[in-house]
Amino acid sequence: MILSFYCDDTSPSVAGANAFKDFLDYCAEHKIAGESTCLLGSSGHSLSRQANEQEKAFLNEAGRAWKCGIDTHMELMTHHGLFDFEANREPEGGVHEGLWLHEPMITVAQYERYFGSIIAEGQLAGIQFTGLTWPGCGCAACQARYAALRASGQGKPNPAMWQALLNLARQGKFRSRTVPCFFDASETEGGIHQKASEGQFGVYDLMPNAMDQFGIWENNPARVNPDYYLTADGKSGIIVRHLQASLPYCLWYSHWQGLNPAKGVGWRAFTTVIERIRTHLEDRVVWLRPSDITNRYHQASGWSFLDHM
């Protein structure tokens, strides 16, 4: 079974560059693989054009993430309002990026232009993106609009977004020919869903099938539980349940606020889970980055590639 993970909200403002360095070093040392987002506009300006020393150090680390086994997704630009690339700022009162991905009137060209601008900012900083993560939002305005879209039968992401990602993949803008995305998540209904495809290029919603028990975005000790993933004796936990069910993968999500090694309440739990996996399951699992999963799945037109790993 494949193991992987992704980490939302990764930015230098949460924990600093050294924390991200320690995280990457740990992943490389233990040969684990996953994904960590990079929010280039979370400080209100593009870090690629205007960065202090801490932010520059973070970008240097983000540039080497791939070599450490970690994909880098855009969680769009700000995880808040739409960014004005010409003015290099986030204007006040703009629609939030996550909601914008669901608005039915946005065109392929509009999505392609915005995503392409984020990719260009990444290139300025030496960062090559692998995919896209939906920046969820719980603010009242977004929740009201989401409810209205669901009531009108338009609660899913705009299909034009998937096509825009495919167009950019065909242009070689992403690191790989396939683009993994993270939108829906479910412990019981996880799966990989092709959203757009043309020849050797594809866009997939790769659903996490394990939740965040590393402190979530609240950095909350009450939300830390390594046994959820794998117990100390290696006999239970969601990873074992997925193995017993013969699922092709177990992919969990987390948040940098709780996971980071500097002040995240979930860091020790994360390393504990990795140690338990190595002790009890090393011969039954294989670590892959999300982009490796979608690349191999797309090339094989299914999960048959697992038979040869």
Disulfide bonds with the S-S distance in Angstrom:
none
